[in-house]
């Protein structure tokens, strides 16, 4: 009876979740209804699953609309009908065209047109949809002779007045208008709700035949008729037999390259993996990944295969990953096992410069001329509280300052007291929090389907240029799609570019894949032991540097563990500190560990560090089956949907632990460790993959520090701002120069030990100007003067002043002030004039008589750098109004342990976090006057009384503390110091 129902996947229109929609239908004793979201199919598979669970008859379709104007509704009579609807919607989404008034002729679909429409004869499978109030009018129209084609069209979008209010707010957001100005034409009607059959009959004035027509149509639709089950792309080589033979042959070919002569253990492991891969129908999945990395290697692209796929020896032999699972005792069952229902996936990272070409290769190779088989995976961007408050504040017409104050209040209530309107915003913010707002692109997921992708989802083309699905990763996994994760990572760009820079600057070719050699490199060991890892992939954050120093990390396996215990799950449970203690105190390891856990995890001293440990402990400690243990493991990731299933396994964990004779206290302690992993734990193979890339970065940092830092700077990726990578350059002996009109490129370059910053770092310089300068320099040689530049480059006075202020003309024998005078004289009232060929050469200007100018203060250069580069190239301490305040040095901290000190530090970064009491505390990082790092801790009372107030130099007072030979400053007082004021001097 209800052919036109909307969930909240009718973005910024619908208000109910799939579960809520079904619950509302059940409360009205309905056994069937149609989900027809507006121009979207994101909710289809969750709807089918929930309806099946509730023993209801599901019908799916699409409400095709131009804006809010309903053109027609399409219902899928079977799976082929769903394909037709998806194809139709995708075509119009791709072309960005409005839907026409008539739908195509679809043999496997029913089409319902809303009344009133201009009369046209209805084709086979087409119906006229009537609201109860339209029946009498229809009986007097030209449609009266086609009553057998009439169906009841009672839309469902709301379940209450509150639901309708939310709808109006969402519509206002979508139209970017005030709620008071929302047109009625852009809203649904408050009566668009489920009602009982009895109430419908009453509304229809006894026209029971209309309801019967509608029910007949609903029960005539069966999605599973002609259903094509989800199948990932298969038969890559020809047949499944040939595919398996190809996989086996390539695996053994790669194994001989990796290991040389194969041992019996290695051969057995390969055969075991191949057998499981074949049984689980993952042969083609491995072959496609092998194809991608083979293509990448041919193109010279750097990549890292990571995640639980690193547990596979087959993947290692196919060069999908560079982690040897035998060396690390990684068991394949974490990746694929016969109990595991959900498909596995490889995460393959490429440089951000190469990733798009890999994606293009996939679309070109695995699509067919007739149908699309490939799409990117979508995510559903949901309303988070901050966004909800911001959007609702606009809708209610609140001033920006009030909106920001309200956002702050929602995070941490303080002195601000919301007014009536503010309370309303908070109320509705909580109600829409978690609702999907729109489709976005998954970080790297790609689906490759055996059948055309439109059998499962409509697609649309975002600005990226490749079609994306409507459902998300969780749904893809639940229905059986294996996704290919093709990810972008700037760390690989650092490595790739550094190798090119080393070749250009030193003429050396480096083989970056000699990871076994790197693991024994004494320079790398020293960098790890001392936490000197700025710029190195995954190990450069303040927390990681401190952890490495506390562990005195020197070995590969120690770095693998560090990559995982730094994660919030382990750290939050208190086990990170315990791990460091046991690592540094071998005699205490066994004493402090539970005997069962120590026996299971001797390598990590009886502490759970990796996702595999969850499976180990759940199986061996509690006696859970492997499939139950895997549910626990999945429950720790962000990908899990069924909390009910997770809670059942939790109950089983305690019950079976007791049956095995485990004490209640130890069981609770072990469960606390497991629970602390929630959403954060790494697979050991994942950590191992990260560690390999860290070693590659560290080799370059240790042996070619200047080229490496230039590579990091040119990729604009890393934990720190560009200025701190420039600081590292200086600390390693580089002569760092501001942009130079005749030496700099668009990106930063190095010549010997001299580094010229690129024009890209000049905040206000237009890219076209930089490109024109480089073009003219290549054609006509270096610039000899400002006059020469103006004659050859179309440049405005404003753009020229940027170059002068940053000292890009420092090769000229004139002061910066004199050059500024000259620029103003030449270009005064000639902004944007175009250079033109001169009959007798360049336009020459007579020598200017510059008035006597005061000598330039070097501090003014620093101020110019702060304005144009947004960071200083000279130490910022030179700018202090009072530079002579006494200060100790960071390198002397050990002399002052447990003593009160005073130190001046330049703020690098601050990490805000919450205590158990939900109070704000800060972990800070500063540089001292010598350029050494200072790590600070600011507890909540200090954060309140002496907050950090932005970038700058701070006077810090507090106590030096030490833990595991690493010192930090527990701040009791901090104040941002005043800078010198040029105008006041």
TILUM-154938 format. One line per 5 residues: number of its first residue (from 0); for each residue x, y, z of C-alpha. Coordinates in steps of 0.001 Angstrom, whole numbers, plus 500000, padded with zeros to 6 digits. Each point is the difference from the previous one (the first is absolute). Example, Ala and Ser with C-alpha at 12.3 -4.5 7.8 and 13.67 -1.06 7.14 Angstrom:
0> 512300,495500,507800; 501370,503440,499340 .
This chain:
0> 500000,500000,500000; 502974,502264,500464; 501928,500340,496741; 502032,503127,500760; 501901,499810,503302 .
5> 503126,501983,500794; 502782,499284,502468; 502673,502461,501013; 501932,498849,496930; 497778,502479,498176 .
10> 502721,502411,501023; 498848,503186,501751; 496386,498969,499410; 499208,496723,501781; 500154,499765,503777 .
15> 499793,496313,500958; 502615,497268,500037; 499212,496707,498258; 499305,498347,503372; 497746,502851,501088 .
20> 498083,499863,496717; 499348,496271,500414; 499022,500453,503637; 497442,502649,499003; 498567,497666,497342 .
25> 499698,497179,502548; 498209,502282,502463; 497352,500406,497296; 499804,496220,499462; 501496,500156,496513 .
30> 501688,496999,498386; 501384,501738,496934; 500975,503426,498682; 502416,501478,497467; 503194,501840,500821 .
35> 500371,502682,497330; 502609,502497,501060; 500371,503148,497934; 502607,499460,497276; 501914,497638,502274 .
40> 500394,496254,500625; 502290,500117,503057; 497407,498415,502282; 498945,497119,497769; 502092,497140,501409 .
45> 499620,500986,503674; 496243,500183,499273; 499935,496549,498391; 501924,498492,502928; 497824,501608,502679 .
50> 496743,499091,498234; 501172,496392,499667; 500844,499933,503697; 496493,501268,500822; 498319,497529,497567 .
55> 498546,502845,497936; 499713,500292,496211; 502489,502628,498743; 499491,502074,496866; 502707,502303,498718 .
60> 500009,502850,497548; 501042,503588,499356; 498082,503255,500311; 501235,501892,496911; 499824,503731,500652 .
65> 501284,503235,498550; 500686,501830,503239; 496846,499339,502005; 497827,499627,496873; 498988,496364,499763 .
70> 500147,498710,496405; 499200,496328,500589; 500742,497100,502321; 501652,496845,498718; 499509,496676,501825 .
75> 502168,496973,499246; 497909,496922,499209; 503192,497940,500259; 503772,500381,500036; 500075,500839,496289 .
80> 497570,502823,500721; 502331,501354,502670; 502783,499957,497389; 497835,502077,497616; 499134,502555,502698 .
85> 503647,500325,501064; 501172,500389,496422; 497380,502685,499349; 500821,501984,503151; 503747,499683,499363 .
90> 499667,501271,496440; 498186,503172,501081; 502362,500513,502945; 502986,499694,497671; 498576,502377,497397 .
95> 498639,502351,502690; 496776,500209,497994; 496464,500350,501394; 497760,496944,499767; 497442,500069,497208 .
100> 496258,499837,500616; 499745,496377,498828; 502057,497043,501125; 501481,497562,497460; 498182,496734,499283 .
105> 501382,497583,502577; 498807,496392,499714; 501076,499182,503568; 498757,503131,501761; 496786,501660,501062 .
110> 499756,503764,499513; 497606,502198,501997; 499218,503519,498822; 498612,502509,502482; 496598,501514,499209 .
115> 499171,502545,498648; 502015,499731,496800; 498985,500890,496493; 498203,496964,498678; 502014,497394,498094 .
120> 499223,496341,499383; 501664,497776,502567; 502256,497287,498607; 500363,496491,501335; 501414,500169,503533 .
125> 499055,503662,500506; 497605,501223,502701; 498288,503177,501145; 500693,500874,503638; 497177,501687,501905 .
130> 499840,501577,503410; 496668,499307,501757; 498972,503644,499439; 500497,499611,496215; 497684,497033,499395 .
135> 496870,502025,499191; 501912,502273,497640; 501519,496989,498235; 496537,498458,499474; 499080,503093,497965 .
140> 503226,500038,497980; 501120,498253,496778; 501640,497371,502207; 496629,498647,501161; 500031,497116,497530 .
145> 503281,498614,501365; 498998,499399,503612; 501751,496645,499993; 503221,502054,499698; 499230,502185,502992 .
150> 501989,499530,503197; 500065,501824,503299; 502897,502439,500279; 500382,500858,503665; 503614,501195,500558 .
155> 501744,499197,503274; 502755,502285,501259; 499066,500809,503618; 498905,498245,503151; 499115,502981,502210 .
160> 499846,503768,500202; 503593,499964,501232; 500986,497992,496945; 498289,502567,497748; 501848,502822,501798 .
165> 503309,498251,499321; 499024,499658,496331; 499383,503744,499701; 503373,500746,501580; 501739,497595,497623 .
170> 498262,501549,497008; 501130,503475,501138; 503584,498751,500283; 499825,498462,496548; 498763,503264,498494 .
175> 502300,502136,502176; 497081,502112,501126; 498473,501191,503249; 497268,497753,501404; 497610,502952,499901 .
180> 500575,500322,496231; 499649,496296,499109; 497477,499719,497119; 497076,497605,500533; 500759,498508,496578 .
185> 503350,498765,501359; 498426,497996,502835; 498074,496809,500384; 496603,499996,501683; 499623,499339,503689 .
190> 497511,497239,499141; 502670,497962,498155; 499896,497197,502548; 499067,496360,500408; 496386,499297,500964 .
195> 498096,496754,500556; 498000,498298,497253; 496803,500939,501827; 500912,503701,499997; 501011,499821,496322 .
200> 496655,498484,499056; 498295,502768,501867; 502100,502627,498178; 499252,498344,496659; 496279,500159,500673 .
205> 499626,496228,499725; 501900,499648,496690; 501384,496640,501070; 500854,499045,496428; 502633,502771,500002 .
210> 501735,498392,502972; 499721,496573,498393; 501677,501306,496819; 502772,501409,502146; 500514,496807,501976 .
215> 499994,497941,496802; 502741,502239,498637; 502061,499712,503180; 499758,496215,500174; 500707,499800,496286 .
220> 503459,501420,500677; 502621,497512,501123; 503582,501262,499942; 501417,496489,500312; 498406,498785,496762 .
225> 502847,499615,497523; 502397,501041,502751; 503664,500101,499007; 501944,499382,503203; 502940,502285,500702 .
230> 503060,498613,498265; 503318,501742,499943; 501769,500028,496666; 501169,496484,499107; 501437,498071,497055 .
235> 502816,502500,499566; 502108,497796,497738; 497272,497895,498454; 498399,497420,502269; 500139,499422,503747 .
240> 502390,497077,499402; 502325,502192,497943; 499777,502772,502592; 501077,497639,502764; 502851,498645,497905 .
245> 501174,503560,499296; 499867,500919,503687; 501917,496868,501011; 502677,500451,497323; 500565,503695,500749 .
250> 500152,499285,503746; 502755,497390,499673; 501842,502158,497456; 499981,502876,502519; 500916,497677,502883 .
255> 503217,498984,498232; 500882,503673,499544; 499217,500808,503625; 501566,496980,501717; 502227,498202,497481 .
260> 499834,496273,500834; 496645,499262,501679; 499784,498006,503220; 497320,497428,500722; 498376,502416,502495 .
265> 499797,502743,497376; 498531,497645,497382; 497414,498682,502456; 498998,503537,501022; 499509,501033,496351 .
270> 497897,496922,499232; 497873,500523,503114; 499321,503646,499083; 499229,499186,496364; 497554,497314,501116 .
275> 498083,502416,502270; 500092,502767,497360; 498448,497603,497481; 497372,498702,502439; 498930,503550,500898 .
280> 499880,501105,496327; 502671,502652,500406; 502211,498896,497110; 498927,502848,497740; 500347,502503,502851 .
285> 503667,499080,500383; 500554,500019,496228; 498542,503501,499596; 502187,501351,502804; 502981,498260,498401 .
290> 499094,501651,496694; 499856,503451,501640; 503371,499764,501713; 501585,498505,496880; 498757,502986,498011 .
295> 501271,502344,502723; 503477,498455,499962; 500176,500277,496218; 499147,503701,500313; 502590,500501,502746 .
300> 497363,500881,502606; 500816,499511,503681; 497324,498256,502037; 499492,498257,503326; 497637,497082,500487 .
305> 498877,499936,503603; 497241,498941,502354; 499196,496412,500905; 500921,499046,496414; 503593,500067,501244 .
310> 499157,496759,501850; 499925,498233,496640; 503100,498299,498650; 498318,499851,496589; 499639,503791,500077 .
315> 503676,500323,500951; 501048,497727,497126; 497813,501981,497568; 501664,503245,501184; 496648,501351,501172 .
320> 501642,500517,503400; 503627,500223,501136; 499476,498359,503386; 501200,496421,500432; 497325,498329,502166 .
325> 502356,497162,500932; 502569,502397,501407; 497350,501639,502194; 497984,496860,500798; 496857,501475,498417 .
330> 497257,497459,499580; 497990,499980,496811; 496697,499333,501777; 499921,503636,501188; 499637,500964,496341 .
335> 497876,497162,498644; 498568,497001,501817; 497217,497565,499239; 497896,501465,502830; 500276,503572,498879 .
340> 496831,501157,498269; 500995,503508,498968; 502444,500444,497101; 503565,501121,500733; 501738,502872,498271 .
345> 503489,501233,499221; 500931,503597,500713; 502420,501170,497325; 501496,503457,500467; 501320,501964,497042 .
350> 501586,503404,499796; 497353,502685,499640; 501584,500765,496618; 499500,496439,498694; 496700,498898,501523 .
355> 497715,501555,497376; 501778,498161,497192; 499501,496677,501823; 496285,500745,500421; 499728,500922,496317 .
360> 501708,496707,499107; 497418,498038,502039; 497034,501748,498375; 501427,499555,496512; 500885,496337,500425 .
365> 497109,498592,502022; 497017,501843,498510; 498333,498600,496914; 498856,502044,496954; 496360,499078,500688 .
370> 499734,500440,503782; 501758,501475,502988; 501552,497414,502315; 502224,502333,502051; 499183,502809,502400 .
375> 501548,501805,502911; 498475,499295,503377; 497976,502716,501711; 499827,501066,503601; 497024,501721,501577 .
380> 501074,503284,501551; 497933,500392,503141; 499071,503024,502062; 502440,500361,502873; 499045,502279,502850 .
385> 502199,502922,498943; 498713,499908,496419; 496408,499550,501169; 500219,503045,502282; 501672,502099,497302 .
390> 497389,499118,497370; 497031,500357,502349; 501353,503309,501280; 499984,501331,496420; 496476,498708,499420 .
395> 498761,501798,503115; 501885,503174,499015; 502372,500036,502976; 503074,502274,499888; 503290,498233,499282 .
400> 501418,500882,503434; 497013,498371,501729; 500354,496875,497843; 503694,499635,500908; 499209,500561,503684 .
405> 497294,497330,499791; 502431,497524,498408; 502480,500649,502815; 497195,499589,502552; 499065,496614,498492 .
410> 503600,498816,500394; 500543,501366,503510; 497272,501981,501762; 501429,503154,501528; 498921,503552,500737 .
415> 497958,500319,496785; 496292,499314,500623; 497930,499206,496870; 496827,502014,499498; 496694,498496,498869 .
420> 501157,499848,496368; 503332,498508,501015; 498245,497259,501981; 497872,499241,496950; 503117,499652,497850 .
425> 501567,497641,502552; 496823,497934,500181; 499704,499488,496254; 503773,499639,499681; 499807,496933,502225 .
430> 497047,498664,497998; 501718,500212,496601; 503426,498969,501300; 501033,496820,498172; 497508,500480,497150 .
435> 501530,499693,496528; 500441,503362,498322; 501375,499048,496572; 502153,497534,498097; 503778,500297,500133 .
440> 502831,497950,498515; 501588,497236,502071; 503724,500554,500586; 500977,497346,497465; 497411,497221,499641 .
445> 499257,498683,496512; 497479,497303,499050; 500496,497755,496962; 496898,497925,499351; 499569,496949,497800 .
450> 496487,501171,499065; 499285,503622,499013; 500302,502186,503089; 496538,501484,499425; 498453,496715,501112 .
455> 500963,501091,503511; 500139,503777,500103; 499430,503182,498078; 503135,502064,499450; 500763,503649,499689 .
460> 503004,502033,498921; 501502,502300,502644; 502569,502654,499070; 502720,497308,500165; 498723,498680,496679 .
465> 499411,496301,500752; 496597,498484,500860; 499310,499238,503659; 497530,497536,501497; 497075,501076,502175 .
470> 500599,497465,502776; 502982,500139,502355; 502806,497662,501011; 497978,498195,502694; 497188,499134,497587 .
475> 502499,498950,497310; 501592,497609,502471; 496670,498624,501219; 498759,499149,496517; 503318,498400,499017 .
480> 502072,502549,498075; 503763,499890,500451; 501298,503504,499702; 503333,501012,498547; 501560,502691,502175 .
485> 502125,502249,497800; 501162,502678,502387; 502014,503191,499738; 502903,500551,502346; 502409,502905,500013 .
490> 502678,498002,501800; 500597,498112,496757; 500233,503327,498185; 502749,500989,502456; 501986,496894,499100 .
495> 499432,500219,496258; 500927,503678,499772; 503007,499635,502308; 501481,497316,497750; 499663,502336,497014 .
500> 501520,502909,501960; 502972,497867,501110; 500582,499016,496358; 499900,503663,498916; 502037,501429,502890 .
505> 502549,497250,500604; 499783,497832,496895; 499242,496884,502062; 497398,497313,499284; 498552,498405,503150 .
510> 498290,496606,500215; 497364,500786,502603; 498796,496384,500210; 503044,498701,501915; 497946,499892,503183 .
515> 501938,497031,501444; 503190,502095,499833; 498254,503042,501461; 498967,497968,503074; 503693,499607,500895 .
520> 501030,503585,499176; 501734,501578,503019; 498960,503555,499083; 496351,498969,499824; 500295,498230,503364 .
525> 501382,503195,501530; 497174,502115,498563; 497423,497560,501384; 501655,499719,503413; 500074,503771,500438 .
530> 496608,500695,498378; 501594,502124,497260; 497287,499214,497495; 498589,503328,498756; 498655,499505,496470 .
535> 500139,496184,500109; 496747,498246,499158; 497789,499147,502991; 502726,500513,502628; 500390,503787,500077 .
540> 497208,501153,502340; 501036,501249,503452; 498324,497021,501677; 501778,497537,497715; 503393,501687,500399 .
545> 499647,499838,503783; 498875,496362,499906; 502952,498968,497820; 502386,501731,502391; 498388,498345,503040 .
550> 500239,496571,498340; 503525,500730,498758; 498758,498442,496768; 502662,498454,497796; 498487,496915,498389 .
555> 497358,499462,497345; 497641,498019,502258; 500255,502708,502660; 498920,502579,497417; 497150,497733,498849 .
560> 498717,499818,503579; 500467,503748,500544; 497908,500699,496881; 497099,498198,501660; 500282,500861,503698 .
565> 499963,503712,499161; 496380,499530,498930; 497416,501451,502422; 498550,496587,500929; 503196,498675,501536 .
570> 501049,503376,501404; 496610,500670,501617; 499925,496666,501821; 503304,500809,501736; 501652,497096,498237 .
575> 502330,502202,497950; 501852,501092,503135; 499987,496430,501261; 501419,498804,496680; 502862,502552,500227 .
580> 500744,498901,503571; 500101,496303,499117; 502067,500717,496894; 502618,501851,502032; 499929,497617,502968 .
585> 500417,496415,498719; 500113,498546,503518; 496467,501268,500699; 498304,498856,496818; 498790,496604,501105 .
590> 499277,501078,503579; 497623,502789,498967; 498187,498083,497254; 497122,497566,500239; 501566,496576,499335 .
595> 497441,499071,497338; 500396,503315,498163; 503796,499852,500264; 499993,496543,498459; 497763,501216,497164 .
600> 501918,503236,499338; 503620,499688,501206; 501214,502404,497291; 497921,502821,501507; 500503,498891,503609 .
605> 496417,498798,500492; 498434,503281,498866; 497481,500206,497174; 501449,502264,497340; 498579,498783,496663 .
610> 496563,498993,498726; 501261,496421,499684; 500527,499998,503760; 496255,500466,500482; 499348,496821,498009 .
615> 502756,498107,501821; 498762,500976,503451; 496311,499499,499199; 500694,496506,498638; 502666,498706,502380 .
620> 499137,501918,503192; 496208,499942,499804; 499424,497077,497655; 497997,501911,497391; 499805,498477,496536 .
625> 502028,501693,497255; 496881,501523,498424; 498904,501409,503403; 503521,501332,500536; 499896,501664,496593 .
630> 496710,501695,500934; 501819,501410,503034; 502868,501146,497806; 497622,501662,497552; 498178,501597,502906 .
635> 503232,501785,500824; 500131,501581,496555; 497843,502896,498855; 498393,497797,497342; 497689,497968,502222 .
640> 496277,500584,499879; 498222,497367,502149; 500593,500900,503628; 497483,497316,501002; 502245,497321,498520 .
645> 503005,501521,501743; 498197,500032,503367; 499106,496304,499571; 503665,499171,499431; 500979,502083,503043 .
650> 497565,497999,502118; 501434,496791,498560; 503529,501198,500863; 499202,500282,503707; 497946,496817,500065 .
655> 502629,497858,498286; 502837,501558,502014; 498233,498923,503163; 499477,496511,498592; 503776,499827,499395 .
660> 500606,500857,503648; 501187,503597,499479; 499485,502271,503003; 497528,502875,499723; 502672,502649,500687 .
665> 502431,498796,497343; 497154,499583,497501; 498897,503585,500594; 503596,501216,499672; 500454,498160,496693 .
670> 496670,501258,498727; 501013,503564,500940; 503070,499628,497796; 497878,498690,497131; 497400,502751,500388 .
675> 502688,502712,500048; 500879,499050,496440; 496624,501227,498733; 500438,501576,496583; 503760,500479,500325 .
680> 501947,496742,499940; 502261,499153,497070; 500542,496677,498326; 503618,498975,500568; 500507,499871,496233 .
685> 498716,503556,499773; 502534,501193,502571; 502720,497982,498250; 499169,501666,496662; 500141,503433,501597 .
690> 503325,499109,501604; 501482,499047,496605; 499118,503407,498597; 501320,501645,503164; 503346,498269,499427 .
695> 500100,501243,496413; 499310,503564,501166; 502534,499694,502811; 502710,498757,497641; 499567,503119,497881 .
700> 499803,502254,503065; 503105,498462,501568; 502200,500015,496880; 498529,502802,497841; 498333,502322,502529 .
705> 499963,503116,497815; 498545,498348,496893; 497507,498126,502173; 498691,503146,501677; 499639,501711,496628 .
710> 497976,496954,498858; 497766,500319,503088; 499540,503753,499465; 499066,499532,496336; 497283,497459,500868 .
715> 498351,502255,502607; 499254,496980,502118; 501023,499144,503518; 499160,500611,503599; 501620,503446,500186 .
720> 499691,503282,498154; 502507,500763,497226; 502026,502364,502198; 501077,497140,502276; 501289,497910,497115 .
725> 501955,503117,498968; 501266,500137,503588; 501202,496385,499625; 501834,501012,496833; 501845,502738,501885 .
730> 500802,497672,502919; 501548,497608,497472; 502269,502677,498517; 497966,501303,497051; 500186,503610,498886 .
735> 496281,500749,499640; 499290,502923,497683; 496717,501849,499437; 498609,499888,496448; 502449,501448,497466 .
740> 498865,501470,496701; 502816,498300,498031; 500574,496822,502046; 496676,498781,501358; 497569,497644,498264 .
745> 496311,499672,500715; 500837,497281,502564; 502962,500080,502363; 503369,498908,498553; 503427,499152,501367 .
750> 503408,500737,498474; 502779,498464,502060; 499119,501125,503516; 498106,503110,498921; 496216,499706,500051 .
755> 497903,502519,498058; 496380,500111,501142; 497521,499752,497150; 497641,502728,498818; 497116,497785,501160 .
760> 500713,501077,503585; 499226,503658,499276; 496461,500222,501334; 498828,502901,497840; 501959,499341,496802 .
765> 497727,498845,497168; 500937,496698,498394; 499802,501557,496511; 502638,502590,500979; 502360,497315,501335 .
770> 499527,497950,496821; 500608,503056,497811; 503243,500784,501880; 501253,496432,499503; 498950,500000,496338 .
775> 501782,503289,499272; 503091,498881,501896; 500180,496863,497856; 499553,501939,496759; 501935,503199,500692 .
780> 502370,499081,502804; 500307,501503,503498; 498440,503358,500849; 502497,502826,500329; 497834,502582,501730 .
785> 496465,500922,501040; 499675,501867,496706; 500951,496804,498153; 497351,498018,501863; 497282,502571,499307 .
790> 500839,500024,496287; 499811,496193,499743; 497218,499034,502427; 496453,501300,500240; 500072,500902,503701 .
795> 498074,502413,502191; 501551,502285,502586; 498404,497955,502794; 501581,496752,498745; 503406,501650,499441 .
800> 500010,501363,503544; 499576,496458,501367; 503190,498932,498210; 501920,503046,501201; 498849,499681,503618 .
805> 501079,496349,500115; 503426,501121,498679; 499746,498102,496714; 502216,502698,498326; 502826,499765,502557 .
810> 502547,499505,497186; 499556,503706,499124; 502295,502564,501717; 497020,501901,501413; 498203,499912,503328 .
815> 496494,498631,500300; 498686,503551,500679; 501656,501309,496826; 498438,497202,497965; 496575,500765,501436 .
820> 500397,503640,498938; 501053,498899,496534; 497054,497634,499603; 497510,502679,501038; 501543,502508,497581 .
825> 499955,497644,496983; 496588,498406,500527; 498160,502936,501560; 496605,500170,498273; 501097,497225,497607 .
830> 498621,497004,501822; 499533,496919,497847; 501545,501569,496918; 501089,497343,497539; 503627,499817,498847 .
835> 500308,500582,496282; 502875,499559,497551; 501883,503275,499707; 501366,501233,496684; 503351,500918,501525 .
840> 500140,497544,502923; 498643,500388,503504; 498492,503165,501425; 502721,501641,502095; 499343,502255,502950 .
845> 502484,502644,501106; 501838,499345,503242; 497863,500981,502921; 501217,502338,502663; 499098,498135,503143 .
850> 499688,502115,503141; 502234,499136,502928; 498441,497017,501759; 500528,498570,503445; 501997,496764,500144 .
855> 497759,496954,499784; 499337,498278,503347; 500424,496205,499557; 496894,499503,502130; 497921,501640,497258 .
860> 501099,497215,497654; 498677,497455,502507; 496672,501847,500184; 499799,499938,496196; 500685,496257,500064 .
865> 497269,499467,502583; 497561,501880,497793; 500938,498460,496651; 501254,496515,500911; 498006,499756,503256 .
870> 503178,498908,501793; 503417,501529,500694; 503220,498799,498376; 502047,501494,502830; 499459,498877,503621 .
875> 496742,501602,501262; 501742,500802,503307; 501632,502959,498202; 496565,501639,499928; 499502,500018,503763 .
880> 499392,503364,501583; 501961,498810,503030; 502482,497380,498695; 502234,499938,503098; 497708,498074,502359 .
885> 502004,497184,501675; 499377,496529,498572; 501480,496538,500280; 500638,497697,497028; 497995,496885,499120 .
890> 503204,497966,499800; 500645,500798,503699; 496662,498625,501271; 501643,496989,501659; 501898,502372,502312 .
895> 496716,501390,501326; 497841,496884,500593; 497265,500713,502584; 501081,503654,500153; 498127,503148,499011 .
900> 501380,501653,496851; 499319,502787,497535; 500440,499569,496245; 499049,501926,496885; 498428,497887,497238 .
905> 498527,500533,496540; 496714,498096,499662; 500126,497167,497485; 496799,498111,500673; 497490,499311,502774 .
910> 497904,496880,500393; 496782,500584,501917; 498558,496959,501755; 497439,499139,502680; 500557,498563,503449 .
915> 497702,497375,501555; 498088,502919,501531; 499614,501449,496469; 502239,502970,500809; 502350,501393,497353 .
920> 503733,499406,500283; 502796,500653,497493; 503152,498272,498848; 502166,502731,498479; 503104,500086,497823 .
925> 502298,503027,499842; 503458,500935,498671; 502552,501637,502276; 502505,502695,498957; 502507,497316,498957 .
930> 497436,498371,497694; 499496,496939,502241; 496579,498496,500748; 498140,500574,503258; 497118,497670,500957 .
935> 497484,501437,502459; 496978,498858,501986; 497254,502487,500959; 497518,498587,502517; 496385,501319,500089 .
940> 500466,502694,502706; 502929,501476,498033; 498043,499818,496713; 497285,502103,501644; 502259,502517,501745 .
945> 502810,500231,497417; 498640,498926,496588; 501992,499854,496789; 498844,502941,497880; 501285,499151,496525 .
950> 503310,499966,498130; 502959,501775,501543; 502761,499885,502605; 498989,499089,503562; 501545,500457,503393 .
955> 499586,496610,501690; 500421,499279,503709; 499631,496641,501652; 501594,496807,501272; 502252,497681,498001 .
960> 498737,496415,500228; 501589,496817,498733; 498489,496695,498921; 502075,497201,498490; 502956,502389,499459 .
965> 497882,502483,498035; 499523,503472,501469; 497048,502339,499595; 498835,503248,501541; 496905,499891,502201 .
970> 498780,503549,499391; 498729,502051,502910; 500012,503370,498223; 500176,501070,496369; 499626,503339,498263 .
975> 500424,501024,496389; 502786,502568,499799; 499618,503361,498278; 501679,500578,496644; 501971,503081,499048 .
980> 497788,502665,498389; 501619,501725,497007; 497518,502892,500100; 500710,500729,503655; 503784,500012,499633 .
